[in-house]
Amino acid sequence: MNAENAKPPRLKTPKAKKPKTKKPEDPIPPDGACKNCGTALTGEYCHQCGQRADEPRRVVVGLVQDFLVDTLAIDGKLARSIGLLLWRPGRLARRYLDGKRVTYSPPFRLYLFASVFFFLTAFALVGTPNPIGDAAVLNGDGEVTLNEGVIDDIEELDPDAAEELRALNQRLEADADTDADTDADADEAGVEEGAPKKKSVPYSERKWDEDGYTGPAWLEPHLKRMFEASQRAVEDPRLFFAQSKENLPRVLLLAPVVYALILVLLYIYRRKFYVYDHFVVSLYMHAALYAYLLAALLLSLIPGVGPFLAAIPLIWGWLQPYAVFRQAFGSNWVSAFLKWAISVTIYFTLLTLIVLLGFSVSLYNS
């Protein structure tokens, strides 16, 4: 083939490449409207109601996720908040007050979360039946004996424990006989012949002394009701315990309010802190205290070293109010120590009255 007949080489023209469009991770629905409120969408979340723009087909696990997030508020915010709450609750309150409110759980939600878990655990442990405790009864003369019927039930589960209880019962009866002989000798030596002997009346059989009452007339029926309720509680304390489980968490809701008012008085000269700030600090601090109490309660169940380990969160919780004054309010060392001493003294005095109020209401209603 000669050079004249050779075909010229065909030049290839490069094809224009189409620009790649990045597929959005969360595409907007075709209609471009929120399925919840109908607002026009401009992103992956509705700016009106906050619902996600793309709602794929859910699996069954999504129901559990909705329960944990919506009902129990267990999400990433809670995990971040708990870590800082246990270590530095004052700093958590300071960050929340500085505007970082989406990152961390709100104070009242965190307080309810910690208090509910603490009371559920505490009441579950307190309500655990103790067969040895149920075996001990109080007879009409105020002497402790052991119920043989309960011991028989225990024998089916633990024969060794039943044998120990029977041996203890024999020792109690022997001690009771010795005390009776001693009292009889004392009566013969100190009481004249023919003089009537005083007989002790069990507390549950005593009557309200209306003639001996010298208080206000409007208060007498309430005191009489408390007296009769205490007699029933001695005979069967189950109703009193049930009322305490219901009333004690309610009255303890006053504790954050009381401590917030103490903070208001301590920082009344600092105009930049508002009452709202003190309530936020108080709620976070009480959430931390409930968390420390829960940790101490669980650690105390460890055999042998439980009481020693339980003292660690208790001591840490006792010192936390001092750290809160430093972290949340920026007080110096001397001022924080003085405020800590004053606040702890006043707070625990008022907290004792609140707890007594809760038990009194429980006894009044039992």
KOLSE-760012 format. One record per residue (C-alpha): residue number from 1; residue in three letters; x, y, z. Coordinates in pm, 1 decimal. Layout:
BEGIN
nr|rest|c1|c2|c3
NUM|ALA|X|Y|Z
...
This chain:
BEGIN
nr|rest|c1|c2|c3
1|MET|0.0|0.0|0.0
2|ASN|145.7|330.9|-107.8
3|ALA|134.7|649.4|90.8
4|GLU|-121.1|810.2|-140.7
5|ASN|-389.5|549.7|-77.8
6|ALA|-335.1|548.0|300.2
7|LYS|-632.2|679.7|496.9
8|PRO|-561.6|961.4|736.6
9|PRO|-584.9|863.2|1101.8
10|ARG|-925.9|925.4|1260.0
11|LEU|-907.8|1172.8|1543.2
12|LYS|-1118.7|1090.1|1848.6
13|THR|-1298.1|1383.9|1996.6
14|PRO|-1325.9|1356.8|2374.5
15|LYS|-1680.2|1317.5|2500.0
16|ALA|-1803.7|1577.0|2740.8
17|LYS|-1841.7|1420.0|3082.3
18|LYS|-2163.5|1478.8|3263.8
19|PRO|-2112.4|1641.2|3600.3
20|LYS|-2168.8|1392.4|3879.9
21|THR|-2444.3|1494.2|4108.7
22|LYS|-2384.9|1390.3|4466.7
23|LYS|-2676.4|1195.3|4594.3
24|PRO|-2798.9|1346.8|4918.0
25|GLU|-2779.3|1120.4|5218.3
26|ASP|-3132.2|1212.2|5322.6
27|PRO|-3330.9|1298.4|5008.2
28|ILE|-3630.6|1521.1|5035.1
29|PRO|-3958.1|1343.6|4953.8
30|PRO|-4092.1|1398.7|4599.0
31|ASP|-4374.3|1620.3|4717.4
32|GLY|-4123.5|1840.7|4904.5
33|ALA|-4347.6|1869.1|5210.5
34|CYS|-4321.2|1745.6|5565.8
35|LYS|-4541.0|1442.4|5627.5
36|ASN|-4623.2|1566.0|5975.8
37|CYS|-4716.8|1932.2|5933.8
38|GLY|-4705.7|1987.6|5556.0
39|THR|-4439.2|2260.0|5567.5
40|ALA|-4216.6|2295.2|5258.3
41|LEU|-3886.1|2119.1|5325.0
42|THR|-3545.6|2279.8|5275.5
43|GLY|-3324.3|2019.0|5442.9
44|GLU|-3317.2|1680.1|5608.6
45|TYR|-3531.3|1805.0|5900.3
46|CYS|-3847.2|2008.6|5900.5
47|HIS|-3772.4|2354.9|6035.5
48|GLN|-4128.9|2384.5|6165.4
49|CYS|-4184.9|2066.9|6369.8
50|GLY|-3841.1|1903.2|6366.0
51|GLN|-3947.6|1573.9|6206.3
52|ARG|-3699.4|1399.3|5981.1
53|ALA|-3763.5|1457.5|5610.1
54|ASP|-3680.6|1103.9|5500.9
55|GLU|-3871.2|837.4|5693.2
56|PRO|-3761.6|495.9|5558.1
57|ARG|-3947.6|174.5|5632.4
58|ARG|-3890.7|99.6|5999.9
59|VAL|-3800.2|-231.8|6155.8
60|VAL|-3927.7|-374.6|6482.2
61|VAL|-3615.8|-251.9|6662.5
62|GLY|-3732.6|100.7|6582.9
63|LEU|-4019.7|57.0|6829.6
64|VAL|-3771.2|-11.4|7108.8
65|GLN|-3565.4|286.3|6996.4
66|ASP|-3871.1|512.8|7006.9
67|PHE|-3949.3|393.3|7359.4
68|LEU|-3596.1|456.2|7483.5
69|VAL|-3565.8|797.6|7320.3
70|ASP|-3914.9|940.5|7354.6
71|THR|-4031.0|783.3|7681.9
72|LEU|-3714.3|729.0|7883.8
73|ALA|-3512.9|1002.4|7707.6
74|ILE|-3218.0|763.3|7666.4
75|ASP|-3012.9|912.0|7385.5
76|GLY|-2668.4|1053.5|7314.1
77|LYS|-2740.1|1364.2|7519.3
78|LEU|-2809.1|1154.1|7825.6
79|ALA|-2483.0|961.1|7786.7
80|ARG|-2283.3|1283.8|7758.3
81|SER|-2469.4|1436.6|8052.1
82|ILE|-2425.7|1141.4|8290.0
83|GLY|-2049.6|1132.3|8249.3
84|LEU|-2014.2|1501.1|8331.5
85|LEU|-2283.4|1480.4|8599.4
86|LEU|-2096.9|1215.8|8798.3
87|TRP|-1761.8|1388.9|8769.9
88|ARG|-1839.8|1762.6|8768.6
89|PRO|-2210.3|1851.6|8804.7
90|GLY|-2126.9|2218.5|8858.1
91|ARG|-1954.3|2237.8|8522.3
92|LEU|-2250.6|2066.5|8357.1
93|ALA|-2482.3|2332.0|8503.8
94|ARG|-2247.2|2608.4|8391.1
95|ARG|-2237.0|2480.2|8033.5
96|TYR|-2614.4|2449.6|8023.3
97|LEU|-2653.7|2804.7|8152.1
98|ASP|-2399.8|2927.3|7896.3
99|GLY|-2627.9|2809.3|7616.1
100|LYS|-2513.6|2453.1|7535.1
101|ARG|-2861.6|2310.1|7576.3
102|VAL|-2885.3|2078.1|7276.8
103|THR|-2568.8|1891.9|7376.3
104|TYR|-2684.1|1798.6|7727.1
105|SER|-3006.6|1675.7|7887.7
106|PRO|-3225.8|1937.4|8057.1
107|PRO|-3184.7|1957.9|8436.0
108|PHE|-3536.6|1856.6|8539.4
109|ARG|-3540.1|1556.1|8304.7
110|LEU|-3204.0|1439.9|8437.5
111|TYR|-3323.8|1491.3|8796.0
112|LEU|-3636.9|1280.8|8736.8
113|PHE|-3433.5|1013.6|8559.3
114|ALA|-3186.2|979.0|8849.0
115|SER|-3447.4|998.5|9127.0
116|VAL|-3682.0|744.6|8967.8
117|PHE|-3405.2|489.6|8919.8
118|PHE|-3281.7|541.8|9275.6
119|PHE|-3622.3|497.9|9439.3
120|LEU|-3711.0|197.4|9222.3
121|THR|-3387.0|24.9|9322.8
122|ALA|-3409.6|124.9|9689.0
123|PHE|-3772.2|14.7|9731.2
124|ALA|-3704.3|-310.2|9544.9
125|LEU|-3421.1|-393.7|9784.8
126|VAL|-3612.2|-283.1|10093.3
127|GLY|-3915.4|-482.7|9984.1
128|THR|-3716.3|-806.6|9953.9
129|PRO|-3858.6|-1052.7|10210.6
130|ASN|-3625.1|-1149.7|10489.6
131|PRO|-3730.6|-1486.3|10634.1
132|ILE|-3521.9|-1448.0|10949.9
133|GLY|-3669.3|-1102.6|11009.0
134|ASP|-4019.3|-1238.8|10960.0
135|ALA|-3948.9|-1509.7|11212.1
136|ALA|-3894.6|-1259.5|11493.5
137|VAL|-4221.8|-1151.3|11655.4
138|LEU|-4316.5|-948.9|11962.1
139|ASN|-4548.8|-1105.3|12212.5
140|GLY|-4788.7|-925.9|12441.4
141|ASP|-4533.2|-878.3|12719.7
142|GLY|-4286.9|-699.1|12493.6
143|GLU|-4051.5|-999.4|12474.2
144|VAL|-3898.3|-1120.0|12149.2
145|THR|-3973.1|-1478.2|12048.6
146|LEU|-3948.0|-1669.6|11723.3
147|ASN|-4243.4|-1794.9|11524.8
148|GLU|-4217.1|-2172.0|11491.7
149|GLY|-4438.2|-2172.9|11183.1
150|VAL|-4201.9|-1942.4|10998.9
151|ILE|-3904.6|-2151.3|11111.5
152|ASP|-4071.7|-2459.8|10964.3
153|ASP|-4107.2|-2278.4|10631.1
154|ILE|-3741.7|-2175.6|10644.9
155|GLU|-3638.8|-2534.5|10715.0
156|GLU|-3762.1|-2639.4|10370.7
157|LEU|-3523.6|-2390.1|10209.1
158|ASP|-3229.9|-2395.5|10450.9
159|PRO|-3225.3|-2660.9|10726.1
160|ASP|-2908.6|-2518.7|10883.0
161|ALA|-3066.0|-2173.8|10921.5
162|ALA|-3376.9|-2329.6|11077.9
163|GLU|-3161.2|-2518.0|11327.3
164|GLU|-2981.8|-2196.2|11424.1
165|LEU|-3317.2|-2021.1|11472.2
166|ARG|-3446.4|-2297.7|11698.3
167|ALA|-3129.2|-2278.9|11907.0
168|LEU|-3174.7|-1901.4|11927.1
169|ASN|-3534.6|-1950.6|12031.8
170|GLN|-3427.7|-2174.4|12319.6
171|ARG|-3178.3|-1914.9|12438.6
172|LEU|-3444.4|-1642.3|12423.3
173|GLU|-3688.2|-1852.2|12625.3
174|ALA|-3418.1|-1929.1|12882.9
175|ASP|-3333.3|-1558.7|12911.3
176|ALA|-3702.5|-1475.4|12949.2
177|ASP|-3740.0|-1728.8|13232.3
178|THR|-3432.9|-1586.4|13406.0
179|ASP|-3567.5|-1231.9|13378.0
180|ALA|-3905.0|-1346.5|13511.8
181|ASP|-3743.1|-1507.9|13816.0
182|THR|-3537.9|-1194.3|13880.4
183|ASP|-3845.7|-972.6|13857.0
184|ALA|-4034.5|-1203.6|14091.9
185|ASP|-3756.1|-1187.4|14352.3
186|ALA|-3746.7|-809.8|14324.3
187|ASP|-4123.7|-786.9|14367.1
188|GLU|-4116.2|-1008.1|14676.7
189|ALA|-3838.4|-798.4|14830.7
190|GLY|-3965.6|-450.3|14748.7
191|VAL|-4343.8|-479.1|14737.1
192|GLU|-4554.0|-521.0|15044.8
193|GLU|-4767.7|-824.9|15080.1
194|GLY|-5111.6|-778.1|14933.8
195|ALA|-5010.1|-471.0|14725.8
196|PRO|-5133.2|-486.6|14363.3
197|LYS|-4865.2|-552.2|14102.9
198|LYS|-4846.4|-329.8|13794.0
199|LYS|-4905.5|-510.2|13468.6
200|SER|-4747.5|-372.8|13153.3
201|VAL|-4996.8|-303.4|12875.9
202|PRO|-4878.3|-370.0|12518.6
203|TYR|-4851.2|-56.7|12305.4
204|SER|-5109.2|-182.3|12057.6
205|GLU|-5370.2|-212.7|12336.7
206|ARG|-5322.1|128.0|12492.7
207|LYS|-5593.3|394.3|12472.2
208|TRP|-5565.2|760.3|12386.8
209|ASP|-5555.4|964.1|12709.4
210|GLU|-5814.1|1234.1|12645.3
211|ASP|-5803.1|1361.6|13002.8
212|GLY|-5426.8|1398.4|13001.6
213|TYR|-5415.1|1594.3|12674.8
214|THR|-5337.5|1963.9|12730.6
215|GLY|-5275.0|2085.5|12374.9
216|PRO|-5500.0|2277.6|12131.9
217|ALA|-5841.9|2126.3|12074.4
218|TRP|-5813.6|2142.7|11693.1
219|LEU|-5493.1|1936.0|11704.0
220|GLU|-5620.9|1655.8|11927.0
221|PRO|-5812.4|1453.1|11661.2
222|HIS|-5506.8|1456.8|11432.6
223|LEU|-5272.8|1346.2|11709.7
224|LYS|-5518.5|1076.6|11811.5
225|ARG|-5528.7|952.6|11452.7
226|MET|-5146.7|946.5|11442.3
227|PHE|-5140.8|752.4|11771.2
228|GLU|-5385.9|491.6|11644.2
229|ALA|-5200.6|468.2|11310.9
230|SER|-4873.1|405.3|11493.9
231|GLN|-5039.8|119.8|11683.9
232|ARG|-5149.5|-35.3|11355.2
233|ALA|-4799.4|13.1|11213.9
234|VAL|-4649.1|-174.4|11508.9
235|GLU|-4886.5|-464.2|11453.0
236|ASP|-4857.1|-469.1|11071.1
237|PRO|-4611.0|-221.9|10915.1
238|ARG|-4685.4|-318.2|10554.0
239|LEU|-4941.5|-42.6|10497.7
240|PHE|-4706.7|216.5|10648.2
241|PHE|-4423.9|103.7|10419.4
242|ALA|-4654.8|114.7|10118.0
243|GLN|-4759.7|470.1|10203.8
244|SER|-4394.6|567.8|10256.9
245|LYS|-4301.5|440.0|9911.3
246|GLU|-4570.7|664.4|9766.9
247|ASN|-4525.6|979.1|9976.4
248|LEU|-4150.9|999.3|10034.7
249|PRO|-4053.8|1062.1|9668.9
250|ARG|-4323.5|1329.1|9650.9
251|VAL|-4212.1|1531.1|9950.0
252|LEU|-3848.2|1500.6|9842.8
253|LEU|-3939.3|1708.4|9537.6
254|LEU|-3918.8|1998.1|9782.7
255|ALA|-3545.9|1936.7|9835.7
256|PRO|-3426.6|2101.7|9508.3
257|VAL|-3657.6|2395.9|9575.9
258|VAL|-3518.2|2440.0|9927.6
259|TYR|-3158.4|2425.5|9809.2
260|ALA|-3226.6|2669.0|9525.3
261|LEU|-3365.9|2919.0|9776.3
262|ILE|-3052.1|2872.5|9989.2
263|LEU|-2841.7|2953.7|9682.8
264|VAL|-3051.5|3263.5|9620.5
265|LEU|-2976.4|3387.5|9972.7
266|LEU|-2605.3|3306.8|9947.2
267|TYR|-2565.8|3488.1|9614.6
268|ILE|-2815.0|3768.1|9663.4
269|TYR|-2532.0|4020.2|9620.4
270|ARG|-2436.9|3878.3|9277.4
271|ARG|-2676.7|4049.9|9039.5
272|LYS|-2570.8|3847.0|8734.7
273|PHE|-2718.0|3523.9|8878.3
274|TYR|-3094.7|3486.4|8851.7
275|VAL|-3335.3|3258.7|9038.8
276|TYR|-3353.8|3045.1|8724.1
277|ASP|-2977.5|2987.3|8739.2
278|HIS|-2997.1|2868.1|9099.1
279|PHE|-3277.8|2623.1|9018.9
280|VAL|-3076.1|2477.7|8729.1
281|VAL|-2772.6|2429.5|8954.9
282|SER|-2988.4|2275.4|9228.7
283|LEU|-3154.5|2027.5|8992.3
284|TYR|-2826.2|1911.0|8844.0
285|MET|-2670.9|1878.5|9188.2
286|HIS|-2961.2|1670.2|9321.6
287|ALA|-2949.5|1450.1|9011.5
288|ALA|-2582.9|1387.1|9092.3
289|LEU|-2665.5|1313.2|9458.2
290|TYR|-2927.2|1054.6|9359.3
291|ALA|-2671.8|897.7|9124.1
292|TYR|-2416.6|877.4|9406.5
293|LEU|-2674.3|724.1|9641.6
294|LEU|-2769.4|468.7|9376.7
295|ALA|-2404.4|378.1|9322.0
296|ALA|-2351.5|342.7|9697.7
297|LEU|-2660.2|124.2|9728.2
298|LEU|-2545.2|-110.9|9452.4
299|LEU|-2186.3|-125.3|9580.2
300|SER|-2307.6|-212.0|9930.3
301|LEU|-2449.7|-539.0|9792.7
302|ILE|-2100.7|-670.0|9714.5
303|PRO|-2013.1|-926.4|9983.8
304|GLY|-1728.4|-836.7|10215.0
305|VAL|-1601.3|-509.3|10067.9
306|GLY|-1944.6|-361.9|9988.0
307|PRO|-1965.1|-114.4|10281.7
308|PHE|-1614.9|15.6|10215.3
309|LEU|-1681.9|66.6|9844.2
310|ALA|-2016.6|231.5|9918.2
311|ALA|-1840.0|498.2|10123.5
312|ILE|-1656.8|628.1|9813.8
313|PRO|-1958.2|776.1|9627.9
314|LEU|-2105.8|897.5|9958.2
315|ILE|-1793.3|1096.1|10045.8
316|TRP|-1769.4|1224.1|9687.8
317|GLY|-2131.1|1337.9|9701.0
318|TRP|-2072.6|1511.0|10035.3
319|LEU|-1792.3|1719.8|9881.5
320|GLN|-1969.5|1795.6|9553.3
321|PRO|-2159.6|2106.8|9676.0
322|TYR|-1822.5|2267.5|9747.8
323|ALA|-1707.4|2193.3|9391.4
324|VAL|-2038.1|2325.8|9254.1
325|PHE|-1974.2|2667.0|9409.9
326|ARG|-1639.8|2674.7|9231.3
327|GLN|-1752.1|2538.3|8894.6
328|ALA|-2097.4|2692.2|8851.6
329|PHE|-2055.2|3027.1|9024.7
330|GLY|-1680.1|3083.9|9004.2
331|SER|-1639.2|3147.9|9378.8
332|ASN|-1287.7|3154.6|9522.0
333|TRP|-1163.9|2887.2|9760.3
334|VAL|-1245.6|3071.2|10082.4
335|SER|-1587.8|3191.9|9969.9
336|ALA|-1677.3|2846.5|9833.7
337|PHE|-1580.5|2677.5|10160.8
338|LEU|-1786.4|2919.3|10372.7
339|LYS|-2088.6|2885.9|10144.1
340|TRP|-2049.4|2507.8|10143.1
341|ALA|-2046.9|2490.4|10525.1
342|ILE|-2347.2|2722.0|10560.2
343|SER|-2551.6|2558.3|10285.2
344|VAL|-2485.4|2201.4|10405.7
345|THR|-2584.9|2287.3|10763.8
346|ILE|-2908.6|2458.7|10665.1
347|TYR|-2993.8|2213.0|10389.9
348|PHE|-2958.4|1892.1|10591.2
349|THR|-3156.0|2043.6|10877.9
350|LEU|-3442.4|2124.7|10643.5
351|LEU|-3402.4|1792.4|10461.5
352|THR|-3450.1|1607.9|10790.9
353|LEU|-3774.3|1798.1|10846.4
354|ILE|-3886.8|1712.3|10491.3
355|VAL|-3819.7|1340.9|10545.1
356|LEU|-4003.9|1348.7|10877.8
357|LEU|-4291.5|1518.7|10700.4
358|GLY|-4300.8|1238.0|10447.2
359|PHE|-4307.7|968.5|10715.1
360|SER|-4569.4|1161.2|10913.3
361|VAL|-4798.0|1185.3|10610.0
362|SER|-4745.9|815.7|10544.7
363|LEU|-4830.2|728.0|10903.9
364|TYR|-5133.4|960.6|10902.0
365|ASN|-5270.6|790.0|10588.6
366|SER|-5191.0|433.2|10693.8
